Amino acid sequence: MYKTKKLKLLIIILLLPFVSFSQKESELNVIRNFESNFDSLLTSFYIKQNTRVTKANYEKASDNLCPPTSVSNVSDSIIAKRLSALPSAIELTYNKQVRNIIEYYIDKGGARVGVMLGLSKYYFPIFEAILDEYSVPHELKYLVVIESALNPNAVSRAGATGLWQFMYSTGRMYDLRINANVDDRKDPLKSTVAAARYLKDLHRIYGDWQLALAAYNCGPGNVNKAIRRSGKRDFWGIYNFLPRETRGYVPAYIAACYVMNYYKEHNITPAVLSKPIATDTVKVRRDIHFEQIASVLDISTDQIKDLNPQYKRDLIYGTQDNYSLKLPFRYINTFISLEDSIAEYEKEKYFGPNWEEKEYITKEVKLTHKVRKGETWSSIARRYGVSVNNLRRWNGNKKVLQRGKVLSIYKTQKVEVTKKDKEESSPFTEQTTVSNEEVVQTNSKQVTEKPKENKPKAQYHKVKKGETISSISRKYNVPMDDIFKLNNMNRKRSIIKIGQNLRVR
């Protein structure tokens, strides 16, 4: 018995250095990820306007210079007391791991935290509104600090992308579009909606926010495995059974909560950034290049990119899907008024001489879904954005959901207009004027008509919803320049309105 206890003690002593190394390595992983994301943030338009931003790697030995506001001069009891004073639905445990990461954020210097504080004035109101809508704690907005350093263009070595660092498969599961033209993982609004839904689903599984955070980082499979191996069901109980990087994740989140609330106590000031607080989003109906917007509205292309990081090629294909554009508030009404002019401005330069905008209509389409293990009516309804009642009604109102069953789902989505669709739709309204020489006289016996002179008829077209100069010119096989001249219109600034009569010949 004595020998067994001695052997166990010896094993523990031998393993202690490895446990310590593992803890330090998990904290270093968090720091490396943060530094990488922050460094790429420096290339963005609004950050480059601020000269106080620094780019340097953290060296604990040389960077902790112990000024009066350094964490080194603040006792554990004070930091723990400050954390406990924060209103939070998530337990903010204080320990050595948390302290180490707080030291990194603060004792490195105020520039990086100052930049994030400056950006938070723009991003945090967006996050809070969406988190509140999905009944998720507001303080989860601090996750973005450790995930991406508030950098919407952040991409990890594993391919996680955007402010909330979604992997491809998880992003698609939560309705984020990822294709050659757009990556919604970089869209602040849509990615936050996806993050709120995902975090809420994880909390529903574990009933514990710290475990939900761990699962957000490494996936529910790894957390479930750690729970089975440890026999515990709390983060610190499964800590040593989690992947190395995840061990530093919850401590980093707690450290971010501390720093973003108690920066003043450590003499850190928010950077004054030129990023506009007042912005708005408008739906785009036409195919438009960022440089067309910049030229007509007299706004920097880099500003447009910074506010709309989801577009990969500086192009918005507004005719093909439901796309939107975020601009400083003062440009919104001008864009709405001039959208058609913007789309036509130097169009051949950006889309080529043979470019033809596709036409789309909204139709109801039928989708199918094969039920997998663990799925419920609710989870499937959330995945496709439909109500549970409709889903059950479409599938015979059955109460039991059987694995392997193929469900029918009906959704409305945009589809390209085919030739058949065009033929079946109502024709364009056209008007033809008659010259004074074409006088028709009628009496009870005969009709006499003056000889016609060889003067061409003036032909007009009444503008309908969704039509453009480009589509009208194609319909009548008339160059756009002719339409502009016939109607005394300025090519760059002219706007056409529904119901307007345009002369086309």
C-alpha positions as CSV (number, residue, x, y, z in Angstrom):
1,M,0.0,0.0,0.0
2,Y,2.8,2.4,1.0
3,K,4.7,1.5,-2.2
4,T,1.6,2.2,-4.4
5,K,1.1,5.7,-2.8
6,K,4.8,6.4,-3.2
7,L,4.7,5.4,-6.9
8,K,1.6,7.6,-7.5
9,L,3.4,10.6,-5.8
10,L,6.5,10.0,-8.0
11,I,4.4,10.0,-11.2
12,I,2.7,13.2,-10.2
13,I,6.0,14.9,-9.5
14,L,7.4,13.7,-12.9
15,L,4.3,15.0,-14.7
16,L,4.1,18.5,-13.1
17,P,6.6,20.1,-15.5
18,F,4.6,18.9,-18.5
19,V,1.4,20.2,-17.0
20,S,3.0,23.6,-16.4
21,F,4.4,23.6,-19.9
22,S,1.0,22.7,-21.4
23,Q,-0.7,25.5,-19.5
24,K,2.0,28.0,-20.7
25,E,1.7,26.7,-24.3
26,S,-2.1,27.1,-24.3
27,E,-1.7,30.7,-23.2
28,L,1.0,31.3,-25.9
29,N,-1.3,29.9,-28.6
30,V,-4.0,32.5,-27.6
31,I,-1.4,35.3,-27.7
32,R,0.0,34.2,-31.1
33,N,-3.5,34.1,-32.6
34,F,-4.3,37.5,-31.2
35,E,-1.1,39.0,-32.5
36,S,-1.5,37.6,-35.9
37,N,-5.1,38.9,-36.2
38,F,-4.1,42.3,-34.9
39,D,-1.2,42.6,-37.3
40,S,-3.4,42.0,-40.3
41,L,-5.9,44.5,-38.8
42,L,-3.3,47.2,-39.3
43,T,-3.7,47.1,-43.1
44,S,-7.4,48.3,-42.9
45,F,-8.3,51.8,-44.1
46,Y,-9.5,53.3,-40.8
47,I,-6.7,51.8,-38.7
48,K,-4.0,53.2,-41.0
49,Q,-5.3,56.7,-40.3
50,N,-4.0,56.4,-36.7
51,T,-0.3,56.7,-36.2
52,R,-0.3,55.4,-32.6
53,V,-0.9,51.9,-33.7
54,T,2.1,49.6,-33.1
55,K,3.2,46.3,-34.5
56,A,5.3,44.3,-32.2
57,N,5.6,40.9,-30.6
58,Y,5.1,40.4,-26.9
59,E,8.2,39.4,-24.9
60,K,7.1,38.9,-21.3
61,A,10.7,39.3,-19.9
62,S,11.3,42.7,-21.4
63,D,7.7,44.1,-21.8
64,N,6.6,43.9,-18.2
65,L,8.5,47.0,-17.0
66,C,6.3,47.4,-13.9
67,P,5.0,51.0,-14.1
68,P,2.5,51.9,-11.4
69,T,-0.4,50.8,-13.5
70,S,1.2,47.5,-14.4
71,V,-0.7,44.3,-13.5
72,S,2.4,43.3,-11.6
73,N,1.6,46.0,-9.1
74,V,-2.0,44.9,-8.6
75,S,-2.8,42.1,-6.2
76,D,-4.7,39.0,-7.0
77,S,-7.4,40.0,-4.5
78,I,-8.1,43.3,-6.3
79,I,-8.3,41.7,-9.8
80,A,-10.6,39.0,-8.4
81,K,-12.8,41.6,-6.7
82,R,-13.0,43.7,-9.9
83,L,-14.0,40.6,-11.9
84,S,-16.7,39.6,-9.4
85,A,-18.1,43.2,-9.7
86,L,-18.8,42.8,-13.4
87,P,-22.4,42.0,-14.2
88,S,-22.1,38.7,-16.1
89,A,-24.2,35.6,-16.7
90,I,-20.9,33.7,-17.3
91,E,-18.8,32.8,-14.3
92,L,-15.6,34.9,-14.4
93,T,-13.2,32.6,-12.5
94,Y,-9.9,34.2,-11.5
95,N,-6.7,32.1,-11.3
96,K,-3.1,32.2,-12.5
97,Q,-4.0,31.4,-16.1
98,V,-6.4,34.3,-16.2
99,R,-3.8,36.6,-14.6
100,N,-1.1,35.7,-17.2
101,I,-3.3,36.7,-20.1
102,I,-4.4,40.0,-18.3
103,E,-0.7,40.7,-17.9
104,Y,-0.2,40.2,-21.7
105,Y,-3.0,42.5,-22.7
106,I,-2.1,45.3,-20.3
107,D,1.6,45.2,-19.7
108,K,2.4,45.0,-23.4
109,G,1.3,48.6,-23.6
110,G,-1.9,50.4,-24.4
111,A,-1.7,50.7,-28.1
112,R,-3.4,47.4,-29.0
113,V,-6.1,47.5,-26.4
114,G,-6.6,51.2,-27.2
115,V,-7.2,50.3,-30.9
116,M,-9.7,47.6,-29.9
117,L,-11.5,50.1,-27.6
118,G,-11.7,52.5,-30.5
119,L,-13.2,49.9,-32.7
120,S,-15.6,48.7,-30.0
121,K,-17.5,52.0,-30.3
122,Y,-18.4,50.9,-33.9
123,Y,-18.8,47.1,-33.4
124,F,-20.2,46.6,-29.9
125,P,-23.6,48.3,-30.4
126,I,-24.0,46.0,-33.4
127,F,-23.1,42.9,-31.4
128,E,-25.3,43.9,-28.4
129,A,-28.4,44.5,-30.5
130,I,-28.1,41.1,-32.1
131,L,-27.1,39.2,-29.0
132,D,-30.1,40.7,-27.2
133,E,-32.4,39.7,-30.0
134,Y,-31.4,36.1,-29.6
135,S,-31.4,36.2,-25.7
136,V,-27.7,35.7,-25.5
137,P,-25.7,37.5,-22.8
138,H,-24.3,40.8,-24.0
139,E,-20.9,40.1,-22.5
140,L,-20.2,37.5,-25.1
141,K,-19.3,40.4,-27.4
142,Y,-15.8,40.2,-25.7
143,L,-15.3,36.8,-27.5
144,V,-14.5,38.8,-30.6
145,V,-11.4,40.3,-28.8
146,I,-9.8,36.9,-28.5
147,E,-11.2,35.4,-31.6
148,S,-10.2,38.1,-34.1
149,A,-8.9,41.2,-32.3
150,L,-12.0,42.9,-33.9
151,N,-10.6,42.2,-37.3
152,P,-13.4,41.1,-39.8
153,N,-10.7,39.9,-42.3
154,A,-9.0,37.6,-39.7
155,V,-8.2,34.1,-41.1
156,S,-6.7,31.4,-38.8
157,R,-4.2,28.8,-39.9
158,A,-7.1,26.3,-39.8
159,G,-9.2,28.5,-42.1
160,A,-11.6,30.0,-39.5
161,T,-12.6,33.4,-40.8
162,G,-14.1,36.7,-39.8
163,L,-14.9,38.5,-36.5
164,W,-16.3,35.3,-34.9
165,Q,-13.9,32.9,-36.6
166,F,-16.3,30.5,-38.3
167,M,-15.1,27.4,-40.1
168,Y,-16.6,26.8,-43.5
169,S,-18.9,23.9,-42.4
170,T,-20.2,25.7,-39.3
171,G,-20.8,28.9,-41.3
172,R,-22.8,27.1,-43.9
173,M,-24.8,25.3,-41.2
174,Y,-25.8,28.7,-39.9
175,D,-26.9,30.1,-43.3
176,L,-23.7,32.1,-44.1
177,R,-23.0,32.3,-47.9
178,I,-19.5,31.4,-48.9
179,N,-18.7,31.4,-52.6
180,A,-16.4,33.0,-55.2
181,N,-18.0,36.4,-54.7
182,V,-19.0,36.7,-51.1
183,D,-18.0,35.4,-47.7
184,D,-20.7,36.2,-45.1
185,R,-18.3,35.1,-42.3
186,K,-16.7,38.5,-42.7
187,D,-20.1,40.4,-42.6
188,P,-20.3,41.9,-39.1
189,L,-24.1,41.6,-39.1
190,K,-24.7,38.2,-40.5
191,S,-21.8,36.6,-38.7
192,T,-23.0,37.9,-35.4
193,V,-26.4,36.5,-36.0
194,A,-24.8,33.1,-36.8
195,A,-22.6,33.3,-33.7
196,A,-25.6,34.2,-31.4
197,R,-27.5,31.2,-32.8
198,Y,-24.6,28.8,-32.4
199,L,-23.7,29.9,-28.9
200,K,-27.4,29.6,-27.9
201,D,-27.5,26.1,-29.3
202,L,-24.3,25.1,-27.4
203,H,-25.7,26.5,-24.1
204,R,-28.8,24.5,-24.7
205,I,-26.7,21.3,-24.9
206,Y,-24.5,21.9,-21.9
207,G,-26.5,24.3,-19.7
208,D,-23.2,26.0,-18.8
209,W,-21.7,29.0,-20.6
210,Q,-18.0,28.1,-19.9
211,L,-18.6,24.7,-21.5
212,A,-20.4,26.4,-24.4
213,L,-17.4,28.7,-24.9
214,A,-15.1,25.7,-24.9
215,A,-17.3,23.9,-27.5
216,Y,-17.4,27.1,-29.6
217,N,-13.6,26.9,-29.8
218,C,-12.9,23.2,-30.3
219,G,-16.3,21.7,-31.2
220,P,-18.8,19.8,-29.1
221,G,-17.1,16.5,-30.0
222,N,-13.9,17.4,-28.1
223,V,-15.9,18.7,-25.1
224,N,-18.0,15.6,-25.0
225,K,-14.9,13.5,-25.1
226,A,-13.3,15.5,-22.2
227,I,-16.5,15.1,-20.2
228,R,-16.4,11.3,-20.6
229,R,-12.8,11.0,-19.8
230,S,-12.8,13.3,-16.7
231,G,-16.2,12.3,-15.3
232,K,-16.7,16.1,-14.7
233,R,-19.1,18.6,-16.2
234,D,-17.5,21.9,-15.7
235,F,-14.7,23.7,-17.6
236,W,-12.1,23.5,-14.9
237,G,-13.0,19.9,-14.1
238,I,-12.4,18.9,-17.8
239,Y,-9.5,21.4,-18.3
240,N,-6.7,18.9,-18.6
241,F,-8.6,16.7,-21.0
242,L,-9.3,19.5,-23.5
243,P,-7.2,20.3,-26.6
244,R,-4.2,22.5,-25.6
245,E,-5.5,25.7,-27.3
246,T,-8.9,25.4,-25.7
247,R,-7.4,25.4,-22.2
248,G,-6.3,29.0,-22.8
249,Y,-9.6,30.0,-24.4
250,V,-11.9,30.6,-21.4
251,P,-9.1,32.2,-19.4
252,A,-8.5,34.5,-22.4
253,Y,-12.2,35.4,-22.5
254,I,-12.2,36.2,-18.8
255,A,-9.1,38.4,-19.3
256,A,-10.7,40.2,-22.2
257,C,-13.8,41.0,-20.0
258,Y,-11.4,42.5,-17.4
259,V,-9.3,44.5,-19.8
260,M,-12.2,46.0,-21.8
261,N,-13.9,47.2,-18.5
262,Y,-10.9,48.2,-16.4
263,Y,-8.6,49.8,-19.0
264,K,-8.8,53.2,-17.2
265,E,-7.3,51.7,-14.0
266,H,-4.3,50.8,-16.1
267,N,-3.9,54.1,-17.9
268,I,-5.0,52.8,-21.3
269,T,-6.9,55.3,-23.5
270,P,-9.1,54.3,-26.5
271,A,-7.6,55.2,-29.9
272,V,-9.5,57.9,-31.8
273,L,-10.3,56.3,-35.1
274,S,-12.0,57.8,-38.1
275,K,-14.4,54.8,-38.5
276,P,-17.9,56.3,-38.8
277,I,-20.3,55.4,-36.0
278,A,-23.4,56.5,-38.1
279,T,-23.8,54.0,-40.9
280,D,-26.7,52.4,-42.6
281,T,-27.3,49.4,-44.9
282,V,-29.1,49.6,-48.3
283,K,-30.3,46.7,-50.6
284,V,-28.4,46.6,-53.9
285,R,-30.6,45.9,-57.0
286,R,-27.9,46.2,-59.7
287,D,-24.5,44.7,-60.5
288,I,-22.0,47.3,-59.2
289,H,-18.3,47.6,-58.8
290,F,-16.9,49.4,-55.7
291,E,-15.0,51.8,-58.0
292,Q,-18.2,52.8,-59.7
293,I,-19.6,53.7,-56.3
294,A,-16.5,55.5,-55.3
295,S,-16.4,57.6,-58.5
296,V,-20.0,58.7,-58.5
297,L,-20.4,59.3,-54.8
298,D,-16.9,60.7,-54.3
299,I,-16.0,58.2,-51.5
300,S,-12.8,56.3,-51.0
301,T,-12.8,52.7,-52.4
302,D,-10.8,51.6,-49.3
303,Q,-13.6,53.0,-47.1
304,I,-16.2,50.9,-49.0
305,K,-14.0,47.8,-48.6
306,D,-13.6,48.4,-44.9
307,L,-17.3,48.7,-44.3
308,N,-18.1,45.8,-46.6
309,P,-15.4,43.2,-46.0
310,Q,-17.6,40.2,-47.1
311,Y,-17.2,41.0,-50.8
312,K,-14.2,39.2,-52.2
313,R,-13.8,40.9,-55.6
314,D,-15.1,44.5,-54.9
315,L,-18.2,43.5,-56.8
316,I,-21.8,43.3,-55.7
317,Y,-24.0,41.1,-58.0
318,G,-27.3,42.7,-56.9
319,T,-29.3,41.1,-59.7
320,Q,-28.3,37.6,-58.6
321,D,-29.0,37.5,-54.9
322,N,-30.1,39.4,-51.8
323,Y,-27.0,41.6,-51.3
324,S,-26.6,44.8,-49.3
325,L,-24.2,47.6,-49.0
326,K,-23.1,49.5,-45.8
327,L,-22.1,53.1,-46.2
328,P,-21.6,56.2,-43.9
329,F,-25.1,57.5,-43.3
330,R,-24.7,60.7,-45.3
331,Y,-24.2,58.7,-48.5
332,I,-27.2,56.4,-48.2
333,N,-29.9,58.6,-49.9
334,T,-27.6,59.6,-52.7
335,F,-26.8,56.0,-53.4
336,I,-30.5,55.1,-53.5
337,S,-31.2,58.0,-55.9
338,L,-28.3,57.3,-58.2
339,E,-28.1,53.5,-58.2
340,D,-28.9,53.1,-61.8
341,S,-26.5,55.8,-62.8
342,I,-23.8,54.2,-60.7
343,A,-24.4,50.8,-62.4
344,E,-24.1,52.4,-65.8
345,Y,-21.0,54.5,-65.1
346,E,-18.1,53.2,-67.2
347,K,-19.8,49.8,-67.2
348,E,-17.8,48.3,-70.0
349,K,-14.6,49.1,-68.0
350,Y,-15.7,47.0,-65.0
351,F,-17.9,44.3,-66.6
352,G,-16.7,44.1,-70.3
353,P,-18.5,45.1,-73.5
354,N,-20.6,41.9,-73.7
355,W,-21.8,42.0,-70.1
356,E,-25.4,41.3,-69.6
357,E,-27.2,41.6,-66.3
358,K,-29.2,38.5,-65.5
359,E,-32.8,38.9,-64.5
360,Y,-34.1,37.0,-61.4
361,I,-37.5,36.4,-60.0
362,T,-38.6,35.0,-56.6
363,K,-40.1,31.6,-56.7
364,E,-41.1,28.9,-54.2
365,V,-38.7,25.9,-54.5
366,K,-38.9,22.5,-52.9
367,L,-36.0,21.2,-50.9
368,T,-35.4,17.8,-49.3
369,H,-33.6,16.9,-46.1
370,K,-32.7,13.4,-44.9
371,V,-33.0,13.1,-41.1
372,R,-29.8,12.3,-39.3
373,K,-29.2,11.0,-35.8
374,G,-29.8,13.5,-33.1
375,E,-31.8,15.9,-35.3
376,T,-35.2,17.3,-34.1
377,W,-38.0,19.2,-35.8
378,S,-36.7,22.4,-34.2
379,S,-33.0,21.9,-35.3
380,I,-34.1,21.2,-38.9
381,A,-36.5,24.2,-38.9
382,R,-33.7,26.5,-37.6
383,R,-31.3,25.2,-40.3
384,Y,-33.6,26.0,-43.1
385,G,-35.1,29.2,-41.6
386,V,-38.7,27.9,-41.5
387,S,-41.2,27.4,-38.7
388,V,-41.6,24.1,-36.9
389,N,-45.4,24.2,-37.6
390,N,-44.9,24.6,-41.3
391,L,-42.2,21.9,-41.4
392,R,-44.5,19.4,-39.7
393,R,-47.5,20.4,-41.9
394,W,-45.5,19.8,-45.1
395,N,-44.6,16.3,-43.8
396,G,-48.0,15.0,-42.6
397,N,-48.1,16.6,-39.1
398,K,-46.3,13.6,-37.7
399,K,-45.1,13.9,-34.0
400,V,-42.3,11.3,-34.2
401,L,-39.3,12.2,-36.4
402,Q,-37.7,9.0,-37.8
403,R,-34.0,8.8,-38.6
404,G,-33.5,8.4,-42.4
405,K,-36.8,9.9,-43.3
406,V,-36.7,12.4,-46.2
407,L,-38.5,15.6,-45.4
408,S,-40.0,18.1,-47.8
409,I,-39.2,21.8,-47.3
410,Y,-40.6,24.8,-49.2
411,K,-38.7,28.0,-49.4
412,T,-38.8,31.1,-51.6
413,Q,-35.5,32.1,-53.3
414,K,-34.3,34.0,-56.3
415,V,-34.0,32.0,-59.6
416,E,-32.8,33.2,-63.0
417,V,-35.6,34.3,-65.4
418,T,-35.8,31.8,-68.3
419,K,-37.0,32.6,-71.8
420,K,-40.3,30.8,-71.0
421,D,-40.7,33.0,-67.9
422,K,-40.3,36.1,-70.0
423,E,-42.8,34.9,-72.6
424,E,-45.4,34.2,-69.9
425,S,-44.9,37.5,-68.2
426,S,-47.0,40.6,-69.2
427,P,-45.4,42.6,-72.0
428,F,-43.8,46.0,-71.6
429,T,-46.2,48.9,-72.0
430,E,-45.4,50.9,-75.1
431,Q,-46.8,54.0,-76.6
432,T,-46.6,55.3,-80.2
433,T,-47.4,59.0,-81.1
434,V,-49.0,59.8,-84.5
435,S,-47.7,62.8,-86.6
436,N,-50.1,65.6,-87.6
437,E,-50.0,64.5,-91.3
438,E,-51.6,61.1,-90.4
439,V,-55.1,62.4,-90.2
440,V,-57.8,59.8,-90.6
441,Q,-61.2,61.2,-91.8
442,T,-64.3,59.0,-91.4
443,N,-67.8,59.4,-92.8
444,S,-70.7,57.0,-93.3
445,K,-69.5,55.9,-96.7
446,Q,-65.7,55.9,-96.9
447,V,-62.3,56.6,-95.3
448,T,-59.9,58.9,-97.0
449,E,-56.2,59.3,-95.9
450,K,-53.6,61.9,-96.8
451,P,-50.5,60.4,-98.3
452,K,-47.8,59.8,-95.7
453,E,-44.5,61.7,-95.8
454,N,-41.4,59.6,-95.3
455,K,-40.9,60.8,-91.7
456,P,-39.9,58.3,-89.0
457,K,-42.3,57.6,-86.2
458,A,-41.2,58.6,-82.7
459,Q,-41.4,55.5,-80.5
460,Y,-41.7,55.6,-76.7
461,H,-41.3,53.1,-73.9
462,K,-43.0,53.4,-70.5
463,V,-40.5,52.4,-67.8
464,K,-41.5,49.5,-65.5
465,K,-40.2,48.4,-62.1
466,G,-36.7,46.9,-62.3
467,E,-35.9,48.1,-65.8
468,T,-32.7,50.0,-66.7
469,I,-31.4,51.9,-69.7
470,S,-29.3,48.8,-70.4
471,S,-32.3,46.4,-70.5
472,I,-34.4,48.8,-72.5
473,S,-31.7,49.3,-75.1
474,R,-31.4,45.6,-75.5
475,K,-35.1,45.2,-76.0
476,Y,-35.3,47.7,-78.8
477,N,-31.8,46.9,-80.2
478,V,-30.9,50.6,-79.8
479,P,-27.5,51.8,-78.5
480,M,-27.7,53.3,-75.0
481,D,-26.0,56.4,-76.2
482,D,-28.9,57.0,-78.6
483,I,-31.5,56.8,-75.8
484,F,-29.4,59.2,-73.8
485,K,-29.3,61.7,-76.7
486,L,-33.0,61.3,-77.7
487,N,-34.0,62.1,-74.1
488,N,-31.4,64.8,-73.4
489,M,-30.0,62.8,-70.6
490,N,-26.6,63.0,-69.0
491,R,-25.0,59.5,-69.1
492,K,-23.3,59.8,-65.7
493,R,-26.0,61.5,-63.6
494,S,-29.4,60.6,-65.2
495,I,-32.0,58.7,-63.3
496,I,-35.0,56.9,-64.8
497,K,-38.2,56.4,-62.8
498,I,-41.1,54.0,-63.0
499,G,-43.8,55.3,-65.3
500,Q,-41.4,57.6,-67.2
501,N,-41.9,57.7,-71.0
502,L,-38.5,57.3,-72.7
503,R,-38.0,58.0,-76.4
504,V,-36.3,55.0,-78.0
505,R,-36.5,55.7,-81.7
